[in-house]
Amino acid sequence: MNRVSTLFLKIAVIFIGIPILALCIFVVPHIATYAAGFFPNISFYMELLVFIVFYGAAVPFYIALYQAFKLLSYIDKNKAFSELSVKALKVIKICAVTISIWYVAAMPLFYLVADKDDAPGVIFIGLIIIFASLVIAVFAAVLQKLLKEAIDIKSENDLTV
């Protein structure tokens, strides 16, 4: 049962990464061209900025997905209560905070495009990404702390016996 559920979660992690990869390959270039159309004087720099924002946020996203995959592998190997798991959760937390910071820094870009396009929903999408990343960071931090305490209790019990 344990391997079936972790296999399902590993497949889910892969399926989470595929749409983001497709967005990066197919949608981000169109968004960059669209945003650059609003600013013809600086169109090259606007395209470059859009690419930097979206691809820059994709890097920690995929690092976090890889760490989640490693965490599930640790669970399969009965190493869930180990320092390796704590380290993986720490990296996931750092990646989520990095994504939030990345999009907070990009909010002026979202504002400029939303102002030119008269579409305030663009700002709302940026805020949703920031909020979701922060929720994941807090969740990973809580799990990291709980796992660390469980490891400490387990090592204490091992020394007692």
C-alpha positions in Angstrom: 0.0 0.0 0.0 2.8 2.4 0.9 4.6 2.0 -2.5 1.3 2.4 -4.4 0.5 5.7 -2.7 4.1 7.0 -3.2 4.0 5.9 -6.8 0.8 7.8 -7.3 2.3 10.9 -5.7 5.5 10.6 -7.8 3.3 10.4 -10.9 1.4 13.5 -9.6 4.7 15.3 -9.2 5.6 14.6 -12.8 2.2 15.7 -14.0 2.5 18.9 -12.1 5.8 19.7 -13.8 4.5 18.9 -17.4 2.0 21.8 -17.7 4.5 24.3 -16.3 7.1 23.1 -18.8 4.5 23.5 -21.6 3.7 27.0 -20.4 7.4 27.9 -20.4 7.9 26.6 -23.9 4.7 27.7 -25.6 3.0 30.5 -23.6 5.8 32.6 -22.1 7.1 33.7 -25.6 3.6 34.9 -26.5 3.3 36.7 -23.2 6.7 38.4 -23.8 5.7 39.5 -27.3 2.3 40.7 -26.0 3.9 42.7 -23.1 6.6 44.2 -25.4 3.8 45.4 -27.8 2.7 47.9 -25.1 6.1 49.4 -24.9 7.6 49.8 -28.4 10.5 52.0 -27.3 11.8 49.3 -25.0 10.3 46.2 -26.5 13.5 44.2 -26.4 14.0 44.9 -22.7 10.4 44.2 -21.9 10.6 40.8 -23.6 13.8 40.0 -21.8 12.3 41.0 -18.5 9.3 38.8 -19.0 11.6 35.9 -19.9 13.7 36.5 -16.8 10.7 36.7 -14.5 8.9 33.5 -15.7 12.0 31.4 -16.4 13.7 32.6 -13.3 10.7 31.4 -11.2 10.6 28.1 -13.1 14.0 27.1 -11.9 13.2 27.0 -8.1 9.9 25.4 -9.0 11.6 22.5 -10.7 14.2 22.2 -7.9 11.3 22.0 -5.4 9.6 19.3 -7.5 12.8 17.3 -7.7 13.1 17.6 -3.9 9.5 16.4 -3.5 10.4 13.4 -5.7 13.4 12.7 -3.6 11.3 12.9 -0.4 8.9 10.4 -1.8 11.9 8.1 -2.6 13.0 8.4 1.0 9.6 7.3 2.1 9.8 4.3 -0.2 13.2 3.3 1.3 11.9 3.7 4.9 14.1 6.8 5.4 11.3 9.2 6.0 12.5 10.0 9.5 16.0 11.0 8.5 18.0 14.2 8.1 17.8 13.7 4.3 14.0 14.3 4.6 14.5 17.4 6.7 17.0 18.7 4.2 14.6 18.1 1.3 11.8 20.0 3.1 14.3 22.8 3.8 15.1 23.1 0.1 11.4 23.0 -0.8 10.8 25.8 1.7 13.7 27.9 0.4 12.4 27.4 -3.2 8.9 28.5 -2.3 10.2 31.6 -0.6 12.4 32.3 -3.6 9.4 32.1 -6.0 7.4 34.5 -3.8 10.3 37.0 -3.7 10.7 36.6 -7.4 7.1 37.5 -8.1 7.0 40.3 -5.5 10.0 41.8 -7.4 8.0 41.4 -10.6 4.9 43.0 -9.4 5.8 46.4 -11.0 6.0 44.6 -14.4 2.6 43.1 -13.8 1.3 46.5 -12.8 2.6 48.1 -16.0 1.1 45.5 -18.3 -2.2 45.5 -16.4 -2.3 49.3 -16.6 -1.6 49.4 -20.4 -4.0 46.5 -21.1 -6.6 47.8 -18.6 -6.8 44.3 -17.1 -6.4 44.3 -13.3 -6.7 40.5 -13.2 -3.0 40.3 -14.2 -2.1 41.8 -10.8 -4.4 39.4 -9.1 -2.7 36.4 -10.8 0.6 37.6 -9.6 -0.7 37.9 -6.0 -2.2 34.4 -6.2 1.2 33.0 -7.2 2.9 34.9 -4.3 0.3 33.7 -1.8 0.4 30.1 -3.0 4.2 30.0 -2.7 4.1 31.4 0.8 1.5 28.9 1.9 3.8 26.1 0.5 6.8 27.6 2.3 5.0 27.8 5.6 3.6 24.2 5.2 7.1 22.9 4.4 8.5 24.8 7.4 6.0 23.2 9.7 6.6 19.8 8.3 10.3 20.3 8.6 10.0 21.3 12.3 7.7 18.4 13.1 10.0 15.9 11.3 13.0 17.3 13.1 11.3 16.9 16.5 10.2 13.4 15.6 13.8 12.5 14.6 15.1 13.9 17.9 12.5 11.9 19.9 13.4 8.8 18.0 17.1 9.2 18.6 16.4 9.9 22.3 14.4 6.7 22.5 17.1 4.7 20.7 19.7 5.9 23.2 17.4 5.1 26.1 16.9 1.4 25.1 
